[in-house]
Amino acid sequence: MKRKLILASILLTFWTSVHSQKIIPTISARVDTTKIEINKIYHLFSDYLNSKPDSIYANPYWNEKEYSYYLKTNDLRIDRAANVMFFDVDAKTFMDNYEPLVLQIDSISENLYQIKTIFKSNCADSVSETFSVPYITNIYAGRDDEGFYKLENTISERTKNWKRISYKFITYIISPDCDFNKKEAAKAVRFCEKLSKEFNLEIIPFKYYILPNSDELGKLYNFEYWTYYIGAQTNLPLREIFTTYGNANYPHELVHMMFPLQKNGASKRPTIINEGLATWLAGPRLGKTFKEALIEVSNTLKTLNNPSLEDIESYKIKNKFDNNILYVCGAVMCELAFEKKGKQGIWQLYNSSNENLNMELENIFGLPIKSINKNIIDYILNQTK
């Protein structure tokens, strides 16, 4: 394993030198690289930024003990921040536009350091739709068993003293700023058991992080600051739910958790189906039912001239602060598919991909896709209180 990592490091260094200009993060006055340990960690982090951090592989600059956990499904990068930062852009392009400045490298305990880095736009005339500072990351560096510094995610260290409560198949990990509500946990269990019975789903134990706000969630994702506002999120490959409302029962995320991962090699499931299913069964967000959201979206679309599903799927039509319009359209797809073909129709949609969704819809409804899309919009527009 060690020889493979050394070889990977050599190949990455060669690839970087031949194919791209090396990324050299600048440092603030607070980073004293004359200190041996600080210098080692700075160069470790610099090497990491040049090692294709947007790729899913056993990165040689990362703690080897985390490999088996983060790479077990081949769906996630090891660095939790990288899964957010490079979701729809490659690392080189991102850092060409948002240059890294290392703010500080500090010891936080024996053999453990934190590396805080700001990514700042190098465009002087940034417009309102862009962010001059989208992220400030905080990644840890600790010594491995052989005494070398390697990068680490912050989540284990940050939550090591948090209260853990096991409630049947759910392990709650609770921020010190939150309380645990046993009644809500019981509701979560009942909801999962109901889904299991209705759709013949296997119940596999999972973790459920209870957090007080989105900033605290960001810290578990290796961020000191981010431009995201995430109320809740499910990490299905790692079987984790994160909620930022201090609650023990978030049905929308429980739907995401209960339905299985796509099989290895399967194309990505369309967002409109992934979120639509959870919206149909549990509403688009905490405290909002599908029917309530359906009326709201109906009222919004009635104010527009000839709204189309194509414009909704491409986000030409959207709300400013949420994706409820897309989610509700997906939920209507699921509802109509269930009415047409029952559970078989739901599984056809759930197992679809971006490439074959239209074909699956035509198979379910026996109509051309343009007619199906129009029927979905008409269904929404015809809703009344």
N, C-alpha and C positions, 0 to 999 in steps of 0.2 A: 504493500500500500504506500509506504514511504517513497519507494523508488518511482511509483506512478505519479505521486504528487510532485516530486522533484522534476520529472520529465514534463509534467503539465506546466509547471512554472517556467521551464526553459522554453517550451513551445509558445507559451503566451508572451513571454518577453520578446521572442523572435518575431511573432506575429505583429506585436505592437510597434516594434522598431521598423519593420518593413512597410506596414500598411497604414500607419497613422502617426500623427504627431503625439508625442507623449504628453499626457495630462500632468502638469506639475502644480499641485494646489499651493496657493500662497498661504502665508501664516500671519497671524496678528502679533502684536508686540507681546502678547501674553504667552506665546509658545516659545519657550527657550530651548532651541535645538542644540545648544552647547552642552546640555545635560544628556548623558549617554542614553538613559532609558527613554527620554522624550524623543531623542533623535531616532532611535530604533523604531518607536511606535509611529512617528511621522512617516518614515520611509515604508513601513508596513502598510499604512493606510494609503499612501501614494501608489504603491505597487498594486494594491487592491483596486483602486480606481481605474487602473490601466489593464485590468485583467478580465475585461468583459463582464462586469457585475450584473449586466442584464441577462446573462445566460444562466441556464439551469444545469449546474455541474458541481463537482466537488472542488470548489475554489481553494487553491493551495494556501491562501492567506487567511482562511477561516478556520475556526476551531474544529478539528476533526471529529470530536465527540458529537457535534451537532449534525454531521452529514446524514447519518442513518435516519434521524428524525425528520429533517426538513426535506430530504430528497427521496423519501420512501415511495412517494406516488409519482415522482417525476413531473409534478405540476407546479412546484414552487421553487423560487430561488432561496438560498440559505438565508440571505439578509432580508429581514422582514421589511425594512424600508425600501429595498430595491423592488419588491413586489408592487409597491405603490408608485414609486418614482418612475419606473420603466415599464409601466403597464401598457402604454400605447406609444412609447418612443424609445429608441435605442439609447444606450448610455452615452455613446460618443456624441450624438446629435444634441442630447440634453446638456452635456457639460461643455459643448462648444457654445451654447447659448446661456448657460447658467454656470459660471465659473466657481469652483470650490475655493473657499477661504477657510482655513482651519482656525477657529476662534480660540480654542484651548485644548490642551492635552494635560489632564490632571489625574493624580492618583486619588482614587476614592476608597481603596482598601489595599491590603497587602497583595502585591502582584496583580492588581486590577486597576486599569486606567480607563478614563472616558475621553472620547475624541468628539468634540463638538465642531460641526462644520456648517457654514452658511453657504447656500447656493444662490448666487445673486446674478440677475440678468446683466449682460454686458451691452444691452441696447439702451441707449440714452433716451430714445423717443418711444418708450413703451406705451402702449395704448391701454385703455381701461379694461379690456378683456384679458390682458396678460397680467402676470404677477412679477414684480421686480424681485421678490424673494419668495419663492414657492415653498422652500423647506429649510429648516435647520435640523440636521441630523445629530444624533448622539449615539455613537457605537462604542462598545466596550472592547478593550484589548486585555487579555489575561494570559498568564503563562500556561503552556500545556504541560503534559507529563514529562516532556523532555527539556523543559525550561525555556522554550521559545515563545515569544509573544505571538498570539493569534487573535483575530477579531472574533467577537461574540455578539449575539443578540442580547438586549437588555432585559428581556421579559423574565427570565429565570431569577436573576439577581433582584429585580424590582419587586417580584411577588413572593420571594422565598419565605417571608414572614407573614403573608396574608392568611387570613382564616380560610380553611377549606372545609366544606360541608358536603358529604355525599348523601344524595337523596335519590334512592333507587339507582337508576342508570345515569344520573346527572351528577357530576362533581362541580359544585359551585366554588369559585375562587373569588373572594370578596374583598374589595378595596377597603382599607380602614375607614374611609369616608362614607361607606355605605352600610346599610343594615340588611339582614337576611330575613325575608318574609316566607315562613314555612307554608302558609296558605297559598301563596303565589307559586311556590315550587310544586305543590301538589297539583295545581291547575296545569302547570307545564307538563308534568308527568301524564296526567289524564289526557291532555291534548295529543301528546306523542303516541300514547297507547291507542287512541281513537284513530289516528292516521294509520298506524300499523295495521289495525284491523280492517280499515276501509280499503287500503291499497296493498295489503299483503307485504308490508315493509318490515325488514329486520330491524330490531332495536339494538343498536350498538352504543355502548357507553360513550359519553362525550363530556368535555369540559365547558363550563359556562362562567365567563368572567363578568362580574358585576362591578361597573365603574360609574363614577358620578358625573362625568362629562367627556366630551370628545377630546379635550386636551390630554386627559389621563389615558385615553385609548392611544393617542399618538405616541405617548411615552413608551408604551409597550411595543410599538411598531418602530422603535429607534428614532423617534422624532422629538425634538424640543419644541418645534413649531412646524405646522403644516397648514396649507390652505384648504384642506378638506374639513367638512363638517359631517361626520359619520355618526348617526344615532345608534346603529347596530350593524354588525357584520358577522357572517358565518364563514369560517375557514374550514370547508368540508374535508380537504385532504388531511388536515391535522385534527379534525373533529373538535373544533373550538367555536364557541359563540362568544361574541363580545357585545355587551350592551352598555350604553352610557347614560341610562336613566335611573340607575340604582335599583333595577327591577329584576326579579327572578323568573319572569314569564314573558317572553316575547314571541307570540305565535308565528309571526312572519318568518323569523329566523329559525324557529323550530321546524317549519316546513322545509326550509333549505337543508337543515341537518338530517331530516328523516329520509328524504329521497336520496337515492344512491349516487355515487360518482359515476360519470360516464366510463365506459370500458376503455382500457389502454388503447391509444391509437385513434380513439373516436374524435371527430371534429368537435369544435366548441359549440355548445348549445346556445341558441340565440338568446340574447338578454330578454327580449320580449316574452319568451316562453319561460325562462328561468324565474324571472320576477313576476310574470303573469300568473304562474301556478301558485306561488306563495301569496299573491294578492287575492286570487280567487278563494283560496282556502282560509286566509287569515287577515286580509286587509293589507294595504300598502305600507302601513307603519303602525306604531303603537297607538292604540286608542282610536283608530280609524278603520271602520269596516269596509268591505268591498262595496256594499250597496251605497254607503255614504260617499265614498270616493267616486263611484260611478255617477251619482247625481252631480257632484262637483265638476267632473270632467265633461259631462253632458252640457252643463251650463256654460263652460268655457268654450267648447266647440261650437255652440250655437251663436257665439259672438263672432265667429270667423267665416270667411267667404270660402266655401267649398273645401273644408278640411279633408285631408286624405291620410290614409294609413301610411302611405309612403313618406309623407312629410313628417309624420310622427316618428316613424322608425329612423329617419335620418336626422331627427332632432331639430328640424326646421320649425316644428310646432312643439313647444315645451313650456313648462313653468320655469320661473327663474330660480327657485330654490329647492325644487324636488323633481322627481321623475314620475310623478303620479299619472300623468297622461299616458306615457308608454306602458307603465305597469297595469293600468286599468284596461288598456287595449289588449294586452296579453291575457289578462284575466277573462275578458269577454271571449277571446279565442278559446280558452279552456272551458268556459261555461257552455258555449255553443257546441264544442267538440264533444263534451260529456253528454249533452242532450242528444247529439246525433249518434254517437257510438259508445257511450258509457266509458268505463275505465280504459277500454282499448284505445279510444280516441285520445285520452289523457296521456297514455304511455307512448302513443305515436308522436305526440307533440314533444314530450319530455326527452325522447330519444332522437329527436331531430337535430339537424345542424344548420348553420347559416346557409350551407350550400343546398340542402334538400328540404328546407321548411316549406317552401311554396308547393313542392310536389306532395308533401305529406298532407298539407291543408286541402289540396285538390282531391287527394285520395279519400280523405275523411268526409268532405262535403259534396263531392261529385260535381263540382263547379269549377270554372276557370278562376285563377287567382284574383283577377280584377273584380269579379263578381263577389268573391268571398270578402275581399278587403272593403268593398262598398257596403256589404251587408253588416260588417262589424261596425263601421262608422254610423250607418243608419240605426243600428241597434242602440248605440250610445246616444245618438241625437234624439231618439224617441223616448228616452227615459224622463219620467216626471216624478215629482215627490209623491 
